[in-house]
Amino acid sequence: MNGFKLVEDVGAVTNNQAEYMALLKALNLALAEKVNTVKVYSDSELLVRQLAGEYRVKDPQLRKLHKEVSRLVKRFEKFSVQWVPREKNEAGKLLA
């Protein structure tokens, strides 16, 4: 897996920053593995709506992360992101 750690300490960041950081990690891994199509499922409604352009990115730290995610997303042939309510996110519960 090209030296990627799947779990790492991201330090003192907000939940929203951690969501973006996790997505960046996943996108970089997908690019390293030469994946062309990515479909992301997230229980972060904020992240999903910001990526869809439904919400503005007001926070300066999130704006920086959002810009990087947007740059990486353009490198895929197909990219989609879908919100999954937390109560229906069984896989996410296992990681917590």
BAMARRO-87082 format. One record per residue (C-alpha): residue number from 1; x, y, z. Coordinates in steps of 0.1 Angstrom, whole numbers. Layout:
# BAMARRO-87082
<n=NUM&c1=X&c2=Y&c3=Z>
...
END
This chain:
# BAMARRO-87082
<n=1&c1=0&c2=0&c3=0>
<n=2&c1=28&c2=24&c3=-8>
<n=3&c1=36&c2=31&c3=28>
<n=4&c1=3&c2=47&c3=37>
<n=5&c1=-8&c2=44&c3=73>
<n=6&c1=-45&c2=39&c3=75>
<n=7&c1=-47&c2=51&c3=111>
<n=8&c1=-27&c2=80&c3=125>
<n=9&c1=-29&c2=107&c3=151>
<n=10&c1=-38&c2=140&c3=135>
<n=11&c1=-33&c2=160&c3=166>
<n=12&c1=-55&c2=187&c3=181>
<n=13&c1=-79&c2=194&c3=152>
<n=14&c1=-117&c2=199&c3=150>
<n=15&c1=-139&c2=170&c3=139>
<n=16&c1=-145&c2=188&c3=106>
<n=17&c1=-108&c2=192&c3=100>
<n=18&c1=-103&c2=155&c3=108>
<n=19&c1=-130&c2=146&c3=82>
<n=20&c1=-112&c2=166&c3=55>
<n=21&c1=-78&c2=152&c3=65>
<n=22&c1=-92&c2=116&c3=63>
<n=23&c1=-106&c2=123&c3=28>
<n=24&c1=-73&c2=138&c3=17>
<n=25&c1=-56&c2=107&c3=29>
<n=26&c1=-80&c2=84&c3=10>
<n=27&c1=-78&c2=104&c3=-22>
<n=28&c1=-40&c2=104&c3=-21>
<n=29&c1=-41&c2=66&c3=-16>
<n=30&c1=-65&c2=62&c3=-44>
<n=31&c1=-43&c2=82&c3=-67>
<n=32&c1=-12&c2=62&c3=-57>
<n=33&c1=-31&c2=30&c3=-65>
<n=34&c1=-41&c2=45&c3=-99>
<n=35&c1=-79&c2=43&c3=-91>
<n=36&c1=-100&c2=62&c3=-117>
<n=37&c1=-134&c2=62&c3=-100>
<n=38&c1=-140&c2=72&c3=-64>
<n=39&c1=-173&c2=72&c3=-45>
<n=40&c1=-171&c2=85&c3=-10>
<n=41&c1=-197&c2=78&c3=17>
<n=42&c1=-194&c2=102&c3=47>
<n=43&c1=-215&c2=109&c3=78>
<n=44&c1=-202&c2=144&c3=78>
<n=45&c1=-231&c2=164&c3=64>
<n=46&c1=-209&c2=195&c3=64>
<n=47&c1=-182&c2=180&c3=43>
<n=48&c1=-206&c2=165&c3=18>
<n=49&c1=-226&c2=197&c3=14>
<n=50&c1=-194&c2=218&c3=11>
<n=51&c1=-180&c2=195&c3=-16>
<n=52&c1=-213&c2=197&c3=-34>
<n=53&c1=-212&c2=235&c3=-33>
<n=54&c1=-244&c2=237&c3=-12>
<n=55&c1=-226&c2=252&c3=18>
<n=56&c1=-199&c2=279&c3=17>
<n=57&c1=-166&c2=271&c3=34>
<n=58&c1=-162&c2=299&c3=59>
<n=59&c1=-136&c2=285&c3=83>
<n=60&c1=-100&c2=294&c3=70>
<n=61&c1=-86&c2=261&c3=80>
<n=62&c1=-114&c2=241&c3=63>
<n=63&c1=-111&c2=264&c3=33>
<n=64&c1=-75&c2=253&c3=29>
<n=65&c1=-84&c2=216&c3=32>
<n=66&c1=-114&c2=220&c3=9>
<n=67&c1=-92&c2=236&c3=-18>
<n=68&c1=-68&c2=207&c3=-16>
<n=69&c1=-96&c2=181&c3=-18>
<n=70&c1=-111&c2=200&c3=-48>
<n=71&c1=-77&c2=199&c3=-65>
<n=72&c1=-73&c2=162&c3=-60>
<n=73&c1=-109&c2=154&c3=-70>
<n=74&c1=-102&c2=168&c3=-105>
<n=75&c1=-76&c2=141&c3=-111>
<n=76&c1=-102&c2=113&c3=-111>
<n=77&c1=-123&c2=103&c3=-141>
<n=78&c1=-154&c2=100&c3=-118>
<n=79&c1=-158&c2=113&c3=-82>
<n=80&c1=-190&c2=114&c3=-61>
<n=81&c1=-197&c2=119&c3=-25>
<n=82&c1=-228&c2=108&c3=-6>
<n=83&c1=-240&c2=116&c3=29>
<n=84&c1=-248&c2=87&c3=52>
<n=85&c1=-267&c2=95&c3=84>
<n=86&c1=-246&c2=86&c3=114>
<n=87&c1=-272&c2=62&c3=127>
<n=88&c1=-269&c2=42&c3=94>
<n=89&c1=-231&c2=43&c3=92>
<n=90&c1=-223&c2=8&c3=106>
<n=91&c1=-188&c2=8&c3=92>
<n=92&c1=-180&c2=42&c3=107>
<n=93&c1=-192&c2=29&c3=141>
<n=94&c1=-166&c2=2&c3=140>
<n=95&c1=-138&c2=27&c3=136>
<n=96&c1=-148&c2=49&c3=165>
END
